[in-house]
Amino acid sequence: MKTVKDSYLFTTVAIKFLLRVIILAYCSVGLMIGYRFFKWLKLLFFNGFNIRLKHVPKVMTITFINFLLYPFVLNEHFKDRRRIKQTQILKDPIFIVGHWRTGTTHLHKMLALDKQFDFISLTETAFPHLILGQSKILNRLMRPFIVKNRPTDNVEMFPEMPHEHEFALMVLCSHSPILGIAFPDKFNYYRKFTTFENVGPRKIIEWKKQFMFLVKTLTIKSEGKQLVLKNPLDTFRIKLILELFPNAKFIHLYRNPYDVFYSSLKLHRHNAEIYALQRPTYDLYQVVLDNFVEMYDNFYEEIQHIPEGNFVEIKFEDLAQNSILELKKIYDSLSLKNFDKAESRFQQYLDSVSGYKPSNYDVKSEDKKRIYSHWHKTIKKWGYEKTPQKIS
C-alpha cells in the first residue's frame, strides 16, 4: 500500500520530469513558451494561424507545452495575485537604455553584481507567470540545455543571468515589436508597440498594468530591493515609463553607430532565423536604419521629462576602456550608494571577461554613405567620425 510519502515522491518526480520536457522544448523552439494557453491561441488566431509548413511542428510543440504549463500558471495566479496587487514599490527602478549592441548587457551584468539591487533573469523573462513559485526549479532544470555562449557575440549565458524584460512583457500582454519577427506578415502592426504611438488607449493601459505586475512580482521576489532593468526598447518609451515610475533613474549607453549597424544586422538575422514562423518580407537594412532614427528622435525629445539627477549618459568606448571609472560616474550621477562595497565584485567580473574580443567588420563604402545619410544627427552629436576605416 502506497504511503503519503511515496505519493509525494512520485508527484515530485513527475513534476520535475514534466518541467525538464518543458525546458528542453523551450530551448528548442524558444520565445513563446511561457504564454498563458488561451492567450497563445488568441495570438495564433489574430495572425490567422498563418504558419509556414516547416514551422508547424514548432507551433504544435509550443501549444502542447503551454497547455501543460497552464495549471502551474493558474496555481501561481490565484495564490499570489492579492499579494502582488498590494505590494508597494518603495524605490523606482533603474533603467539601462540604449540601442541594441551598445553594451547594455555588459553594463547590466556588472550592476547586477551589486547586492543592493535585483533584476529579472533569463528564466524569469521566459516564464513571468511562474517567477514566485517555480523560478528556482526552472533555473536548475534549464541550466543543462542553455548554450554556454550567446551565438551573436559569444557572451556567456546562464539561467540566472540578467535579461531584457521586454520578453516577459511580450508573454504577459503581446504588445511588443518582437512579435513582428515571429509574425512578419503583421510586422508593421507590431512595430507600433515600439513607441505606442497610434495605439489605442486600452492597449496602453494593459501594457502599463502588466509592466506594473511584473515589477511588483520582482519586488516580492527580491524582498524589496531596487531593480535594475535593461531593455533597448525602453529607449523609445521614456515618457511612458515615467508615467509609471516618476522617480525612475536612467543610464543611457551609446556606441559608435557604424559598429552598431553591422552588429544589429547580425542580431536581427539571428533572431529571425530562430523566431520567425512566417517568411520575412521586410527590408532588414531599412528596418535597422529607421529604428535607430525613430529611437533617438523620440529619446532626445522625451529625456527632458526625467527629473534632475536621474539621468546619466555613458559612452561605450569609455566604459570598455575604464570600466571602474565609468561605473563610479554612474553611481555619483544618480546618487547611488555603496559603490565601494561592490567595486571588488565589478573588478572580479571585469577580470573574467578581459580576454573577450568583439567581432570585426569592414565597412563597405556604400554602407558608409547610407548609414551617415540616416544617422548623421547622432554621429555628429556623439562626436564620431563621418567615415571610419574599420569597425568592430
C-alpha positions in Angstrom: 0.0 0.0 0.0 1.4 3.4 -1.0 2.2 5.8 1.8 1.7 9.6 1.7 5.5 9.9 1.4 5.5 7.6 -1.6 2.8 9.7 -3.3 4.7 12.9 -2.6 7.9 11.5 -4.1 6.1 10.2 -7.2 4.4 13.7 -7.6 7.8 15.4 -7.2 9.5 13.2 -9.8 6.6 13.7 -12.2 6.7 17.4 -11.9 10.4 17.5 -12.4 10.2 15.3 -15.4 7.4 17.5 -16.9 9.5 20.7 -16.3 12.5 19.1 -17.9 10.4 18.4 -21.0 9.2 22.0 -21.0 12.7 23.3 -20.6 14.0 21.1 -23.4 11.2 22.3 -25.7 11.8 25.9 -24.7 15.5 25.7 -25.7 14.5 24.0 -29.0 11.7 26.4 -30.1 12.0 29.3 -27.7 10.4 32.7 -27.4 6.6 31.9 -27.0 6.7 29.1 -24.5 5.5 30.7 -21.3 2.4 32.2 -22.7 -0.9 31.5 -21.0 -2.5 28.8 -23.0 -5.6 30.7 -24.2 -3.6 33.9 -24.8 -1.3 31.8 -27.0 -4.3 30.5 -29.0 -5.6 34.1 -29.3 -2.3 35.2 -30.7 -2.4 32.4 -33.3 -6.0 33.3 -34.2 -5.1 37.0 -34.6 -2.4 36.0 -37.0 -4.8 33.8 -39.0 -3.0 30.6 -38.0 -0.7 31.5 -40.9 2.4 29.4 -40.2 5.0 28.2 -42.7 4.7 24.4 -43.1 8.2 23.8 -41.8 7.3 25.6 -38.6 4.1 23.7 -37.9 5.9 21.2 -35.6 7.4 24.1 -33.6 4.0 25.7 -33.1 2.4 22.4 -32.1 5.2 21.9 -29.6 4.7 25.4 -28.1 0.9 24.8 -28.0 1.3 21.5 -26.2 3.8 22.8 -23.7 1.7 25.9 -22.9 -1.2 23.6 -22.3 0.9 21.6 -19.8 2.1 24.7 -18.1 -1.4 26.2 -17.7 -2.2 24.5 -14.3 1.1 25.9 -12.9 0.3 29.3 -14.2 -3.3 29.2 -12.7 -2.0 28.0 -9.4 0.5 30.8 -9.1 -2.1 33.4 -10.3 -4.7 32.5 -7.6 -2.1 32.0 -4.9 -0.2 35.3 -5.4 -2.5 37.8 -7.2 -3.6 39.6 -4.0 -0.1 39.8 -2.6 1.2 41.2 -5.9 -1.6 43.8 -6.1 -0.9 45.0 -2.6 2.8 45.3 -3.0 4.3 48.8 -2.7 7.4 49.8 -4.8 9.5 51.9 -2.4 12.3 52.6 -4.9 11.5 53.1 -8.6 13.7 51.0 -10.9 17.0 52.0 -12.6 16.6 51.6 -16.4 19.5 50.8 -18.7 18.6 52.1 -22.1 20.3 52.4 -25.5 20.2 50.8 -28.9 20.8 47.1 -29.3 24.5 46.2 -29.4 25.7 49.2 -27.4 27.0 47.2 -24.4 23.8 47.3 -22.4 24.1 43.6 -21.5 27.6 44.1 -20.3 26.6 47.0 -18.1 23.5 45.2 -16.8 25.6 42.2 -15.7 28.0 44.5 -13.8 25.3 46.4 -12.0 23.6 43.2 -11.1 26.6 42.2 -9.1 25.8 44.9 -6.6 23.8 43.1 -3.8 21.7 46.2 -3.1 20.0 45.7 -6.5 18.0 42.9 -8.1 16.9 42.2 -11.7 14.9 39.9 -13.9 16.8 36.7 -15.1 16.8 34.9 -18.4 14.5 32.2 -16.9 12.1 34.7 -15.5 11.7 36.6 -18.8 10.7 33.3 -20.4 8.2 32.3 -17.6 7.0 35.6 -16.0 3.8 33.8 -14.6 6.0 31.4 -12.6 8.6 33.8 -11.0 7.4 33.4 -7.4 6.6 29.7 -7.4 8.8 27.8 -9.8 11.7 30.1 -10.6 14.4 28.3 -8.7 13.3 24.9 -10.0 13.2 26.2 -13.6 16.8 27.6 -13.2 18.1 24.2 -12.2 16.3 22.4 -14.9 17.2 25.0 -17.6 20.9 25.0 -17.0 21.9 21.8 -18.9 20.0 23.0 -22.0 21.2 26.6 -22.4 24.1 27.2 -24.8 27.1 28.4 -22.9 27.7 31.4 -25.1 25.3 33.7 -26.9 25.6 32.9 -30.7 25.5 36.5 -31.8 28.5 37.7 -29.8 29.9 34.8 -27.7 28.7 36.4 -24.4 28.4 33.8 -21.6 24.8 32.7 -20.9 23.2 31.0 -17.9 19.7 30.8 -16.4 20.2 33.4 -13.7 21.8 36.0 -15.9 20.2 39.4 -16.1 18.0 39.7 -19.2 15.6 42.0 -21.1 12.2 42.4 -19.5 10.7 43.0 -23.0 10.4 39.3 -23.4 8.4 39.0 -20.2 6.1 41.9 -21.2 5.6 40.2 -24.6 4.4 37.0 -22.9 2.2 38.9 -20.5 0.3 41.1 -22.9 1.6 40.6 -26.5 2.1 44.3 -27.1 5.7 44.1 -28.3 7.5 44.6 -31.7 9.4 41.3 -31.0 6.2 39.6 -32.3 6.8 41.2 -35.6 9.9 39.0 -36.0 7.7 35.9 -35.3 4.8 37.1 -37.5 6.4 39.3 -40.2 3.1 39.5 -42.1 2.0 41.8 -39.4 5.4 43.4 -38.9 4.1 47.0 -39.2 1.3 46.3 -36.8 3.6 45.1 -34.1 6.2 47.8 -34.8 3.7 50.4 -33.4 4.5 49.0 -29.9 8.0 50.4 -30.0 6.6 53.9 -29.1 2.9 53.1 -28.6 2.0 56.0 -30.9 -1.2 55.4 -32.9 -2.1 52.6 -30.4 -5.5 52.7 -28.7 -5.6 53.7 -25.0 -6.8 50.2 -23.9 -3.7 48.6 -25.2 -1.5 51.2 -23.5 -3.4 50.7 -20.2 -3.0 46.9 -20.5 0.8 47.3 -21.2 1.2 49.5 -18.2 -0.8 47.1 -16.0 1.4 44.2 -17.0 4.6 46.2 -16.6 3.5 47.1 -13.0 2.5 43.5 -12.3 6.0 42.4 -13.5 7.8 45.0 -11.3 5.7 44.2 -8.3 6.3 40.5 -8.7 10.1 41.1 -9.0 9.9 43.3 -5.9 8.4 40.5 -3.9 11.0 38.0 -5.2 13.8 40.4 -4.3 12.3 41.3 -0.9 12.0 45.0 -1.7 15.4 45.6 -3.4 15.6 48.3 -6.1 15.5 46.8 -9.5 18.0 47.4 -12.3 16.2 46.7 -15.6 17.6 46.6 -19.2 15.6 46.8 -22.4 16.7 48.6 -25.6 13.0 49.2 -26.5 12.6 51.3 -23.4 14.7 53.9 -25.2 11.6 54.6 -27.2 9.4 54.8 -24.2 10.9 57.2 -21.6 7.7 59.2 -21.1 5.6 56.1 -20.7 7.9 54.7 -18.1 7.9 58.0 -16.2 4.1 57.8 -16.1 4.5 54.5 -14.2 7.7 55.3 -12.3 8.1 59.1 -11.9 11.3 58.8 -10.0 12.9 56.2 -12.2 16.6 56.6 -12.9 18.1 56.1 -16.4 21.5 55.1 -17.7 21.9 55.7 -21.5 24.7 53.8 -23.2 25.7 54.8 -26.7 28.3 53.5 -29.1 29.9 54.2 -32.5 26.9 54.0 -34.8 28.9 52.2 -37.5 29.7 49.4 -35.0 26.0 49.3 -34.0 24.8 49.0 -37.6 26.6 45.8 -38.5 26.2 44.2 -35.1 22.4 44.9 -35.2 22.1 43.3 -38.6 23.8 40.2 -37.3 21.5 40.2 -34.2 18.3 40.6 -36.2 19.2 37.9 -38.7 19.9 35.5 -35.9 16.6 36.3 -34.2 14.6 35.9 -37.4 16.2 32.5 -38.0 15.1 31.4 -34.6 11.8 33.1 -34.0 10.1 33.6 -37.4 7.0 31.5 -38.0 6.4 33.1 -41.4 8.6 34.1 -44.3 10.2 37.5 -43.5 9.2 40.1 -46.1 10.7 43.3 -44.7 13.9 45.1 -45.7 16.2 44.4 -42.8 18.7 47.1 -43.7 16.0 49.7 -43.8 14.4 48.5 -40.6 17.7 48.9 -38.7 18.2 52.3 -40.2 14.7 53.5 -39.5 14.5 52.1 -36.0 17.7 54.0 -34.9 16.3 57.3 -36.3 12.9 56.8 -34.6 14.5 55.7 -31.4 16.8 58.8 -31.0 14.3 61.3 -32.3 12.0 60.1 -29.5 14.6 59.7 -26.9 16.2 63.1 -27.0 12.7 64.7 -27.1 11.5 62.7 -24.1 14.5 62.8 -21.7 13.6 66.4 -20.9 10.9 64.9 -18.6 13.4 63.0 -16.5 13.9 64.7 -13.1 17.3 66.3 -12.5 19.8 63.9 -11.1 18.0 60.8 -12.5 19.8 60.6 -15.9 23.4 59.8 -16.9 24.8 59.2 -20.4 27.8 56.9 -20.9 30.0 56.3 -24.0 30.6 52.6 -24.6 34.2 53.1 -25.6 34.9 54.9 -22.3 33.1 52.1 -20.4 35.3 49.5 -22.2 38.5 51.4 -21.6 38.0 52.3 -18.0 35.0 50.5 -16.6 35.6 51.2 -12.9 35.8 55.0 -13.5 32.6 55.0 -15.6 30.8 52.9 -13.0 31.8 55.4 -10.4 30.4 58.1 -12.6 27.1 56.3 -12.8 26.9 56.0 -9.0 27.8 59.6 -8.4 25.5 61.0 -11.1 22.4 59.0 -9.9 23.3 59.4 -6.2 23.6 55.6 -5.8 25.2 54.4 -2.6 27.7 51.7 -1.6 29.9 51.8 -4.7 32.9 50.8 -2.6 31.2 47.7 -1.3 30.5 46.5 -4.9 33.8 47.6 -6.5 35.7 44.3 -5.9 32.9 42.3 -7.5 32.9 44.6 -10.5 36.7 44.1 -10.8 36.4 40.4 -10.5 33.9 40.2 -13.3 36.0 42.5 -15.5 39.0 40.3 -15.0 36.9 37.3 -16.0 36.0 38.8 -19.4 39.3 40.6 -20.1 40.0 38.2 -22.9 36.8 38.9 -24.8 37.2 40.0 -28.4 34.3 41.5 -30.3 33.7 40.6 -34.0 35.4 42.7 -36.6 33.7 44.1 -39.8 35.0 46.0 -42.7 32.7 49.0 -43.6 31.6 48.9 -47.2 31.7 52.2 -48.9 28.0 52.1 -49.9 27.1 51.3 -46.3 29.2 54.3 -45.1 27.1 56.7 -47.2 23.8 55.0 -46.3 24.4 54.9 -42.6 25.6 58.5 -42.4 22.7 59.8 -44.5 20.3 58.3 -42.0 22.2 58.6 -38.7 24.2 61.8 -39.2 22.4 63.6 -36.3 23.6 61.2 -33.7 27.0 60.6 -35.3 27.7 64.4 -35.0 26.1 64.7 -31.6 28.2 62.0 -30.1 31.4 63.1 -31.9 32.1 60.1 -34.0 33.9 60.4 -37.4 32.0 60.5 -40.6 33.6 57.7 -42.4 35.6 55.2 -40.2 38.1 52.9 -41.9 37.2 49.8 -39.9 34.8 48.9 -37.1 34.5 46.1 -34.6 
